[in-house]
Amino acid sequence: MKLNLDTIILFVKDVDALKLFYSDILGLEIIEETKSEWVVLKAGNSKIGLHKIGEQYLGQSKEAFHVEGNTKIVFETDEDIRKVRELLLQKKVKIKEIKTFERYDYLVCDGEDPEGNVFQLKPKKH
């Protein structure tokens, strides 16, 4: 069996806020949209879908929605990770320090979107 990743779908409370984050902050291209319900963004050879979560799954809390997930979306980039991280910090994005690991050819930097979905930026070491 040969599989190719096509789309990762995130179930989110505020499709419009996450659309702005992934398109305006991270620069992904919007390729499909149903206002406030569904957005598909181009992420290299794959796509990210943002799907409005049903109200029955949100509970009654008025607090900001924050996901407790076990998934991380990893974006490989050719850009200077230090400059990208600084730009994201200026835009008030939650983002951690840059790190790497022994015998690993990449720098990594983890951040969170407005609903707590974890993403990682990963440029190759020079």
KOLKETI-333494 format. One record per residue: residue in three letters; chain; x, z, y of N, C-alpha, C in turn. Coordinates in steps of 0.1 Angstrom, whole numbers, plus 5000, padded with zeros to 4 digits. Each point is the difference from the previous one (the first is absolute). Layout:
N
<atom res="ala" chain="A" n_xx="X" n_zz="Z" n_yy="Y" ca_xx="X" ca_zz="Z" ca_yy="Y" c_xx="X" c_zz="Z" c_yy="Y"/>
...
This chain:
126
<atom res="met" chain="A" n_xx="5008" n_zz="5000" n_yy="4988" ca_xx="4992" ca_zz="5000" ca_yy="5012" c_xx="5009" c_zz="5000" c_yy="5012"/>
<atom res="lys" chain="A" n_xx="4997" n_zz="4992" n_yy="5010" ca_xx="5007" ca_zz="4999" ca_yy="5013" c_xx="4990" c_zz="5003" c_yy="5011"/>
<atom res="leu" chain="A" n_xx="5003" n_zz="5010" n_yy="5008" ca_xx="4991" ca_zz="5004" ca_yy="5011" c_xx="5007" c_zz="4999" c_yy="5013"/>
<atom res="asn" chain="A" n_xx="4993" n_zz="4996" n_yy="5010" ca_xx="5005" ca_zz="5000" ca_yy="5014" c_xx="4991" c_zz="5009" c_yy="5009"/>
<atom res="leu" chain="A" n_xx="5006" n_zz="5009" n_yy="5007" ca_xx="4992" ca_zz="5008" ca_yy="5009" c_xx="4994" c_zz="4991" c_yy="5011"/>
<atom res="asp" chain="A" n_xx="4987" n_zz="5001" n_yy="5001" ca_xx="4993" ca_zz="4992" ca_yy="5010" c_xx="4996" c_zz="5009" c_yy="5012"/>
<atom res="thr" chain="A" n_xx="4992" n_zz="5011" n_yy="4997" ca_xx="4995" ca_zz="5008" ca_yy="5011" c_xx="5000" c_zz="5015" c_yy="4996"/>
<atom res="ile" chain="A" n_xx="5003" n_zz="5008" n_yy="5009" ca_xx="4999" ca_zz="5015" ca_yy="4999" c_xx="4988" c_zz="5003" c_yy="5009"/>
<atom res="ile" chain="A" n_xx="4990" n_zz="5007" n_yy="4995" ca_xx="4988" ca_zz="5004" ca_yy="5009" c_xx="5001" c_zz="5015" c_yy="5002"/>
<atom res="leu" chain="A" n_xx="4999" n_zz="5003" n_yy="5013" ca_xx="5000" ca_zz="5014" ca_yy="5004" c_xx="4985" c_zz="5003" c_yy="5005"/>
<atom res="phe" chain="A" n_xx="4994" n_zz="5010" n_yy="4994" ca_xx="4987" ca_zz="5004" ca_yy="5005" c_xx="5002" c_zz="5010" c_yy="5011"/>
<atom res="val" chain="A" n_xx="4994" n_zz="4997" n_yy="5012" ca_xx="5003" ca_zz="5007" ca_yy="5012" c_xx="4987" c_zz="5004" c_yy="5007"/>
<atom res="lys" chain="A" n_xx="5001" n_zz="5010" n_yy="5009" ca_xx="4989" ca_zz="5004" ca_yy="5008" c_xx="4998" c_zz="4991" c_yy="5012"/>
<atom res="asp" chain="A" n_xx="5011" n_zz="4997" n_yy="5007" ca_xx="4999" ca_zz="4992" ca_yy="5013" c_xx="5008" c_zz="4987" c_yy="4998"/>
<atom res="val" chain="A" n_xx="4993" n_zz="4990" n_yy="4996" ca_xx="5006" ca_zz="4987" ca_yy="4998" c_xx="5006" c_zz="4995" c_yy="5013"/>
<atom res="asp" chain="A" n_xx="4993" n_zz="5001" n_yy="5011" ca_xx="5005" ca_zz="4995" ca_yy="5013" c_xx="5013" c_zz="5007" c_yy="5004"/>
<atom res="ala" chain="A" n_xx="5001" n_zz="5013" n_yy="4998" ca_xx="5013" ca_zz="5007" ca_yy="5004" c_xx="5011" c_zz="4996" c_yy="4991"/>
<atom res="leu" chain="A" n_xx="4998" n_zz="4998" n_yy="4987" ca_xx="5011" ca_zz="4996" ca_yy="4991" c_xx="5003" c_zz="4986" c_yy="5002"/>
<atom res="lys" chain="A" n_xx="4990" n_zz="4991" n_yy="5003" ca_xx="5003" ca_zz="4986" ca_yy="5003" c_xx="5010" c_zz="4999" c_yy="5012"/>
<atom res="leu" chain="A" n_xx="4997" n_zz="5008" n_yy="5010" ca_xx="5009" ca_zz="5000" ca_yy="5012" c_xx="5014" c_zz="5005" c_yy="4996"/>
<atom res="phe" chain="A" n_xx="5001" n_zz="5011" n_yy="4992" ca_xx="5013" ca_zz="5005" ca_yy="4996" c_xx="5008" c_zz="4989" c_yy="4992"/>
<atom res="tyr" chain="A" n_xx="4994" n_zz="4994" n_yy="4990" ca_xx="5007" ca_zz="4991" ca_yy="4992" c_xx="5003" c_zz="4987" c_yy="5007"/>
<atom res="ser" chain="A" n_xx="4991" n_zz="4995" n_yy="5009" ca_xx="5002" ca_zz="4988" ca_yy="5007" c_xx="5009" c_zz="5002" c_yy="5013"/>
<atom res="asp" chain="A" n_xx="4996" n_zz="5009" n_yy="5008" ca_xx="5007" ca_zz="5002" ca_yy="5013" c_xx="5013" c_zz="5008" c_yy="4999"/>
<atom res="ile" chain="A" n_xx="5000" n_zz="5010" n_yy="4992" ca_xx="5012" ca_zz="5009" ca_yy="4998" c_xx="5010" c_zz="4994" c_yy="4990"/>
<atom res="leu" chain="A" n_xx="4995" n_zz="4996" n_yy="4988" ca_xx="5009" ca_zz="4995" ca_yy="4990" c_xx="5001" c_zz="4984" c_yy="5000"/>
<atom res="gly" chain="A" n_xx="4992" n_zz="4994" n_yy="5008" ca_xx="5001" ca_zz="4985" ca_yy="5001" c_xx="4995" c_zz="4992" c_yy="4989"/>
<atom res="leu" chain="A" n_xx="4991" n_zz="5005" n_yy="4992" ca_xx="4994" ca_zz="4991" ca_yy="4989" c_xx="4989" c_zz="4991" c_yy="5005"/>
<atom res="glu" chain="A" n_xx="4999" n_zz="4989" n_yy="4995" ca_xx="4990" ca_zz="4990" ca_yy="5005" c_xx="4987" c_zz="5002" c_yy="4993"/>
<atom res="ile" chain="A" n_xx="4989" n_zz="5000" n_yy="5008" ca_xx="4987" ca_zz="5001" ca_yy="4995" c_xx="4995" c_zz="4987" c_yy="4995"/>
<atom res="ile" chain="A" n_xx="4996" n_zz="4999" n_yy="4987" ca_xx="4996" ca_zz="4987" ca_yy="4994" c_xx="4985" c_zz="5000" c_yy="4997"/>
<atom res="glu" chain="A" n_xx="4994" n_zz="5011" n_yy="5000" ca_xx="4986" ca_zz="5000" ca_yy="4997" c_xx="4994" c_zz="5013" c_yy="5006"/>
<atom res="glu" chain="A" n_xx="4988" n_zz="5000" n_yy="5005" ca_xx="4994" ca_zz="5012" ca_yy="5005" c_xx="4985" c_zz="4999" c_yy="5000"/>
<atom res="thr" chain="A" n_xx="4993" n_zz="5012" n_yy="4997" ca_xx="4986" ca_zz="5002" ca_yy="5002" c_xx="5000" c_zz="5013" c_yy="5009"/>
<atom res="lys" chain="A" n_xx="4996" n_zz="4999" n_yy="5012" ca_xx="5001" ca_zz="5010" ca_yy="5010" c_xx="4997" c_zz="5014" c_yy="4995"/>
<atom res="ser" chain="A" n_xx="5010" n_zz="5009" n_yy="5001" ca_xx="4998" ca_zz="5014" ca_yy="4997" c_xx="4997" c_zz="5003" c_yy="4985"/>
<atom res="glu" chain="A" n_xx="5001" n_zz="4990" n_yy="4992" ca_xx="4997" ca_zz="5002" ca_yy="4985" c_xx="5012" c_zz="4996" c_yy="4991"/>
<atom res="trp" chain="A" n_xx="5007" n_zz="4989" n_yy="5004" ca_xx="5010" ca_zz="4994" ca_yy="4991" c_xx="5010" c_zz="4992" c_yy="5008"/>
<atom res="val" chain="A" n_xx="5012" n_zz="5001" n_yy="4997" ca_xx="5011" ca_zz="4993" ca_yy="5006" c_xx="5010" c_zz="4997" c_yy="4989"/>
<atom res="val" chain="A" n_xx="5006" n_zz="4987" n_yy="5000" ca_xx="5011" ca_zz="4996" ca_yy="4992" c_xx="5011" c_zz="4996" c_yy="5009"/>
<atom res="leu" chain="A" n_xx="5012" n_zz="5006" n_yy="4997" ca_xx="5012" ca_zz="4998" ca_yy="5007" c_xx="5011" c_zz="4993" c_yy="4991"/>
<atom res="lys" chain="A" n_xx="5007" n_zz="4991" n_yy="5006" ca_xx="5011" ca_zz="4993" ca_yy="4992" c_xx="5012" c_zz="5009" c_yy="5001"/>
<atom res="ala" chain="A" n_xx="5005" n_zz="5003" n_yy="4988" ca_xx="5012" ca_zz="5009" ca_yy="4999" c_xx="5010" c_zz="4993" c_yy="4991"/>
<atom res="gly" chain="A" n_xx="5007" n_zz="4990" n_yy="5005" ca_xx="5009" ca_zz="4992" ca_yy="4992" c_xx="4993" c_zz="4991" c_yy="4991"/>
<atom res="asn" chain="A" n_xx="5003" n_zz="5001" n_yy="4987" ca_xx="4993" ca_zz="4993" ca_yy="4989" c_xx="4988" c_zz="5006" c_yy="4995"/>
<atom res="ser" chain="A" n_xx="4997" n_zz="5012" n_yy="5005" ca_xx="4988" ca_zz="5008" ca_yy="4996" c_xx="4991" c_zz="5002" c_yy="5012"/>
<atom res="lys" chain="A" n_xx="4989" n_zz="5007" n_yy="4998" ca_xx="4991" ca_zz="5004" ca_yy="5010" c_xx="4996" c_zz="5015" c_yy="4999"/>
<atom res="ile" chain="A" n_xx="4996" n_zz="5005" n_yy="5011" ca_xx="4994" ca_zz="5014" ca_yy="5001" c_xx="4986" c_zz="4998" c_yy="5005"/>
<atom res="gly" chain="A" n_xx="4991" n_zz="5006" n_yy="4992" ca_xx="4986" ca_zz="5000" ca_yy="5004" c_xx="4996" c_zz="5014" c_yy="5005"/>
<atom res="leu" chain="A" n_xx="4993" n_zz="5001" n_yy="5010" ca_xx="4995" ca_zz="5012" ca_yy="5006" c_xx="4985" c_zz="5000" c_yy="4998"/>
<atom res="his" chain="A" n_xx="4995" n_zz="5009" n_yy="4991" ca_xx="4985" ca_zz="5000" ca_yy="4996" c_xx="4994" c_zz="5013" c_yy="5005"/>
<atom res="lys" chain="A" n_xx="4989" n_zz="4999" n_yy="5008" ca_xx="4994" ca_zz="5012" ca_yy="5004" c_xx="4995" c_zz="5008" c_yy="4988"/>
<atom res="ile" chain="A" n_xx="5003" n_zz="5013" n_yy="5000" ca_xx="4996" ca_zz="5009" ca_yy="4990" c_xx="4986" c_zz="5004" c_yy="5002"/>
<atom res="gly" chain="A" n_xx="4992" n_zz="5001" n_yy="4989" ca_xx="4986" ca_zz="5004" ca_yy="5001" c_xx="4999" c_zz="5014" c_yy="5005"/>
<atom res="glu" chain="A" n_xx="4990" n_zz="5002" n_yy="5008" ca_xx="4997" ca_zz="5014" ca_yy="5006" c_xx="4999" c_zz="5011" c_yy="4990"/>
<atom res="gln" chain="A" n_xx="4995" n_zz="4996" n_yy="4988" ca_xx="4998" ca_zz="5010" ca_yy="4989" c_xx="5014" c_zz="5006" c_yy="4996"/>
<atom res="tyr" chain="A" n_xx="5011" n_zz="4993" n_yy="5003" ca_xx="5013" ca_zz="5005" ca_yy="4995" c_xx="5007" c_zz="5008" c_yy="5011"/>
<atom res="leu" chain="A" n_xx="4995" n_zz="5001" n_yy="5012" ca_xx="5007" ca_zz="5006" ca_yy="5011" c_xx="4997" c_zz="5015" c_yy="5002"/>
<atom res="gly" chain="A" n_xx="4989" n_zz="5005" n_yy="4995" ca_xx="4997" ca_zz="5014" ca_yy="5002" c_xx="4993" c_zz="5002" c_yy="5013"/>
<atom res="gln" chain="A" n_xx="4998" n_zz="5012" n_yy="5004" ca_xx="4993" ca_zz="5003" ca_yy="5013" c_xx="5009" c_zz="5004" c_yy="5011"/>
<atom res="ser" chain="A" n_xx="5013" n_zz="5001" n_yy="4997" ca_xx="5010" ca_zz="5005" ca_yy="5010" c_xx="5000" c_zz="4990" c_yy="5012"/>
<atom res="lys" chain="A" n_xx="5001" n_zz="5006" n_yy="5012" ca_xx="5002" ca_zz="4992" ca_yy="5013" c_xx="5015" c_zz="4998" c_yy="5003"/>
<atom res="glu" chain="A" n_xx="5008" n_zz="5006" n_yy="4992" ca_xx="5015" ca_zz="4998" ca_yy="5003" c_xx="5004" c_zz="4986" c_yy="4997"/>
<atom res="ala" chain="A" n_xx="5011" n_zz="4996" n_yy="5006" ca_xx="5006" ca_zz="4987" ca_yy="4997" c_xx="5002" c_zz="4998" c_yy="4985"/>
<atom res="phe" chain="A" n_xx="4997" n_zz="4989" n_yy="4995" ca_xx="5002" ca_zz="4996" ca_yy="4986" c_xx="5015" c_zz="4999" c_yy="4997"/>
<atom res="his" chain="A" n_xx="5005" n_zz="5007" n_yy="4990" ca_xx="5014" ca_zz="4999" ca_yy="4996" c_xx="5000" c_zz="4999" c_yy="4985"/>
<atom res="val" chain="A" n_xx="5005" n_zz="4989" n_yy="4994" ca_xx="5001" ca_zz="4998" ca_yy="4986" c_xx="5011" c_zz="5009" c_yy="4994"/>
<atom res="glu" chain="A" n_xx="4997" n_zz="5004" n_yy="4988" ca_xx="5010" ca_zz="5007" ca_yy="4991" c_xx="5002" c_zz="4991" c_yy="4989"/>
<atom res="gly" chain="A" n_xx="5009" n_zz="4990" n_yy="5001" ca_xx="5002" ca_zz="4990" ca_yy="4990" c_xx="5014" c_zz="5002" c_yy="4993"/>
<atom res="asn" chain="A" n_xx="5002" n_zz="4991" n_yy="4990" ca_xx="5013" ca_zz="5000" ca_yy="4993" c_xx="5006" c_zz="4986" c_yy="5000"/>
<atom res="thr" chain="A" n_xx="4996" n_zz="4992" n_yy="5010" ca_xx="5005" ca_zz="4986" ca_yy="5001" c_xx="5008" c_zz="4999" c_yy="5013"/>
<atom res="lys" chain="A" n_xx="5010" n_zz="4991" n_yy="4999" ca_xx="5008" ca_zz="4997" ca_yy="5012" c_xx="5001" c_zz="4984" c_yy="5000"/>
<atom res="ile" chain="A" n_xx="4997" n_zz="4995" n_yy="5012" ca_xx="5002" ca_zz="4985" ca_yy="5002" c_xx="5014" c_zz="4998" c_yy="5006"/>
<atom res="val" chain="A" n_xx="5008" n_zz="4992" n_yy="4993" ca_xx="5014" ca_zz="4998" ca_yy="5004" c_xx="5001" c_zz="4986" c_yy="5006"/>
<atom res="phe" chain="A" n_xx="5005" n_zz="4999" n_yy="5013" ca_xx="5003" ca_zz="4988" ca_yy="5007" c_xx="5015" c_zz="4997" c_yy="5001"/>
<atom res="glu" chain="A" n_xx="5004" n_zz="4990" n_yy="4994" ca_xx="5014" ca_zz="4996" ca_yy="5002" c_xx="5002" c_zz="4993" c_yy="5013"/>
<atom res="thr" chain="A" n_xx="5010" n_zz="5002" n_yy="5008" ca_xx="5002" ca_zz="4994" ca_yy="5013" c_xx="5015" c_zz="4996" c_yy="5002"/>
<atom res="asp" chain="A" n_xx="5002" n_zz="4991" n_yy="5009" ca_xx="5014" ca_zz="4996" ca_yy="5004" c_xx="5004" c_zz="5006" c_yy="5013"/>
<atom res="glu" chain="A" n_xx="4990" n_zz="5008" n_yy="5006" ca_xx="5002" ca_zz="5005" ca_yy="5014" c_xx="5009" c_zz="5013" c_yy="4999"/>
<atom res="asp" chain="A" n_xx="5006" n_zz="5003" n_yy="5012" ca_xx="5008" ca_zz="5012" ca_yy="5001" c_xx="4990" c_zz="5012" c_yy="4999"/>
<atom res="ile" chain="A" n_xx="5002" n_zz="5008" n_yy="4989" ca_xx="4990" ca_zz="5011" ca_yy="4997" c_xx="5001" c_zz="5011" c_yy="5011"/>
<atom res="arg" chain="A" n_xx="5011" n_zz="5002" n_yy="5006" ca_xx="5001" ca_zz="5010" ca_yy="5010" c_xx="4992" c_zz="4996" c_yy="5013"/>
<atom res="lys" chain="A" n_xx="5001" n_zz="4988" n_yy="5004" ca_xx="4992" ca_zz="4995" ca_yy="5011" c_xx="4985" c_zz="5000" c_yy="4997"/>
<atom res="val" chain="A" n_xx="4996" n_zz="4996" n_yy="4988" ca_xx="4986" ca_zz="5000" ca_yy="4996" c_xx="4995" c_zz="5014" c_yy="4999"/>
<atom res="arg" chain="A" n_xx="5007" n_zz="5009" n_yy="4995" ca_xx="4996" ca_zz="5014" ca_yy="4999" c_xx="4998" c_zz="5006" c_yy="5014"/>
<atom res="glu" chain="A" n_xx="5009" n_zz="4997" n_yy="5009" ca_xx="4999" ca_zz="5005" ca_yy="5014" c_xx="4987" c_zz="4994" c_yy="5007"/>
<atom res="leu" chain="A" n_xx="4998" n_zz="4988" n_yy="4998" ca_xx="4988" ca_zz="4993" ca_yy="5005" c_xx="4987" c_zz="5007" c_yy="4995"/>
<atom res="leu" chain="A" n_xx="5000" n_zz="5002" n_yy="4987" ca_xx="4988" ca_zz="5007" ca_yy="4993" c_xx="4998" c_zz="5014" c_yy="5006"/>
<atom res="leu" chain="A" n_xx="5011" n_zz="5007" n_yy="5002" ca_xx="4999" ca_zz="5014" ca_yy="5005" c_xx="4995" c_zz="4999" c_yy="5015"/>
<atom res="gln" chain="A" n_xx="5004" n_zz="4990" n_yy="5007" ca_xx="4994" ca_zz="4999" ca_yy="5014" c_xx="4985" c_zz="4997" c_yy="5000"/>
<atom res="lys" chain="A" n_xx="4996" n_zz="4994" n_yy="4989" ca_xx="4985" ca_zz="4996" ca_yy="4998" c_xx="4993" c_zz="5012" c_yy="4993"/>
<atom res="lys" chain="A" n_xx="5006" n_zz="5011" n_yy="4999" ca_xx="4994" ca_zz="5012" ca_yy="4994" c_xx="4997" c_zz="4999" c_yy="4985"/>
<atom res="val" chain="A" n_xx="5008" n_zz="4992" n_yy="4993" ca_xx="4998" ca_zz="4998" ca_yy="4986" c_xx="5007" c_zz="5012" c_yy="4993"/>
<atom res="lys" chain="A" n_xx="4994" n_zz="5006" n_yy="4990" ca_xx="5007" ca_zz="5010" ca_yy="4992" c_xx="5010" c_zz="4993" c_yy="4991"/>
<atom res="ile" chain="A" n_xx="5013" n_zz="5003" n_yy="5002" ca_xx="5010" ca_zz="4993" ca_yy="4993" c_xx="5012" c_zz="5009" c_yy="4998"/>
<atom res="lys" chain="A" n_xx="5005" n_zz="5000" n_yy="4988" ca_xx="5011" ca_zz="5010" ca_yy="4996" c_xx="5014" c_zz="4994" c_yy="5004"/>
<atom res="glu" chain="A" n_xx="5010" n_zz="5007" n_yy="4997" ca_xx="5014" ca_zz="4996" ca_yy="5002" c_xx="5003" c_zz="4989" c_yy="4990"/>
<atom res="ile" chain="A" n_xx="5010" n_zz="4992" n_yy="5004" ca_xx="5005" ca_zz="4989" ca_yy="4991" c_xx="5009" c_zz="5007" c_yy="4990"/>
<atom res="lys" chain="A" n_xx="4999" n_zz="4995" n_yy="4988" ca_xx="5009" ca_zz="5005" ca_yy="4989" c_xx="5003" c_zz="4989" c_yy="4990"/>
<atom res="thr" chain="A" n_xx="5009" n_zz="5004" n_yy="4991" ca_xx="5004" ca_zz="4990" ca_yy="4989" c_xx="5004" c_zz="5009" c_yy="4988"/>
<atom res="phe" chain="A" n_xx="5003" n_zz="4993" n_yy="4990" ca_xx="5004" ca_zz="5007" ca_yy="4988" c_xx="5013" c_zz="4993" c_yy="4994"/>
<atom res="glu" chain="A" n_xx="5008" n_zz="5008" n_yy="4993" ca_xx="5012" ca_zz="4995" ca_yy="4994" c_xx="4997" c_zz="4988" c_yy="4990"/>
<atom res="arg" chain="A" n_xx="5007" n_zz="4990" n_yy="5001" ca_xx="4999" ca_zz="4988" ca_yy="4992" c_xx="4986" c_zz="4993" c_yy="5002"/>
<atom res="tyr" chain="A" n_xx="4995" n_zz="5001" n_yy="5012" ca_xx="4988" ca_zz="4993" ca_yy="5004" c_xx="5003" c_zz="4991" c_yy="5012"/>
<atom res="asp" chain="A" n_xx="4996" n_zz="4988" n_yy="5000" ca_xx="5004" ca_zz="4990" ca_yy="5010" c_xx="4992" c_zz="5000" c_yy="5012"/>
<atom res="tyr" chain="A" n_xx="4991" n_zz="5010" n_yy="5002" ca_xx="4990" ca_zz="4999" ca_yy="5011" c_xx="5001" c_zz="5013" c_yy="5008"/>
<atom res="leu" chain="A" n_xx="4996" n_zz="5000" n_yy="5013" ca_xx="4997" ca_zz="5011" ca_yy="5008" c_xx="4985" c_zz="5001" c_yy="4998"/>
<atom res="val" chain="A" n_xx="4994" n_zz="5012" n_yy="5001" ca_xx="4986" ca_zz="5002" ca_yy="4999" c_xx="4995" c_zz="5010" c_yy="5011"/>
<atom res="cys" chain="A" n_xx="4988" n_zz="4997" n_yy="5004" ca_xx="4994" ca_zz="5009" ca_yy="5011" c_xx="4985" c_zz="5000" c_yy="4997"/>
<atom res="asp" chain="A" n_xx="4994" n_zz="5012" n_yy="4997" ca_xx="4986" ca_zz="5001" ca_yy="4997" c_xx="4992" c_zz="5004" c_yy="5012"/>
<atom res="gly" chain="A" n_xx="4988" n_zz="4995" n_yy="5001" ca_xx="4991" ca_zz="5004" ca_yy="5011" c_xx="4986" c_zz="5001" c_yy="4995"/>
<atom res="glu" chain="A" n_xx="4991" n_zz="5003" n_yy="5009" ca_xx="4985" ca_zz="5001" ca_yy="4996" c_xx="4992" c_zz="4992" c_yy="5010"/>
<atom res="asp" chain="A" n_xx="4990" n_zz="4994" n_yy="4995" ca_xx="4990" ca_zz="4993" ca_yy="5009" c_xx="4991" c_zz="5011" c_yy="5005"/>
<atom res="pro" chain="A" n_xx="4990" n_zz="4997" n_yy="5009" ca_xx="4992" ca_zz="5010" ca_yy="5006" c_xx="4991" c_zz="5008" c_yy="4990"/>
<atom res="glu" chain="A" n_xx="4998" n_zz="4995" n_yy="4988" ca_xx="4992" ca_zz="5008" ca_yy="4990" c_xx="5009" c_zz="5006" c_yy="4990"/>
<atom res="gly" chain="A" n_xx="5013" n_zz="4999" n_yy="5001" ca_xx="5009" ca_zz="5007" ca_yy="4991" c_xx="5005" c_zz="4992" c_yy="4989"/>
<atom res="asn" chain="A" n_xx="4997" n_zz="4987" n_yy="4999" ca_xx="5005" ca_zz="4991" ca_yy="4990" c_xx="5015" c_zz="4999" c_yy="5002"/>
<atom res="val" chain="A" n_xx="5008" n_zz="5002" n_yy="4990" ca_xx="5015" ca_zz="4999" ca_yy="5002" c_xx="5005" c_zz="4986" c_yy="4998"/>
<atom res="phe" chain="A" n_xx="5009" n_zz="4996" n_yy="5010" ca_xx="5007" ca_zz="4988" ca_yy="4999" c_xx="5015" c_zz="5002" c_yy="5001"/>
<atom res="gln" chain="A" n_xx="5007" n_zz="4991" n_yy="4995" ca_xx="5015" ca_zz="5000" ca_yy="5001" c_xx="5005" c_zz="4987" c_yy="5006"/>
<atom res="leu" chain="A" n_xx="5010" n_zz="5001" n_yy="5009" ca_xx="5007" ca_zz="4989" ca_yy="5004" c_xx="5014" c_zz="5000" c_yy="4993"/>
<atom res="lys" chain="A" n_xx="5004" n_zz="4988" n_yy="4996" ca_xx="5012" ca_zz="5000" ca_yy="4991" c_xx="5008" c_zz="4987" c_yy="5003"/>
<atom res="pro" chain="A" n_xx="5011" n_zz="5002" n_yy="5009" ca_xx="5009" ca_zz="4989" ca_yy="5002" c_xx="5012" c_zz="5002" c_yy="4991"/>
<atom res="lys" chain="A" n_xx="5006" n_zz="4989" n_yy="4996" ca_xx="5012" ca_zz="5000" ca_yy="4992" c_xx="5012" c_zz="5005" c_yy="5009"/>
<atom res="lys" chain="A" n_xx="5009" n_zz="5008" n_yy="4993" ca_xx="5012" ca_zz="5005" ca_yy="5007" c_xx="5009" c_zz="4988" c_yy="5003"/>
<atom res="his" chain="A" n_xx="5007" n_zz="5001" n_yy="5012" ca_xx="5009" ca_zz="4989" ca_yy="5003" c_xx="5014" c_zz="5005" c_yy="4997"/>
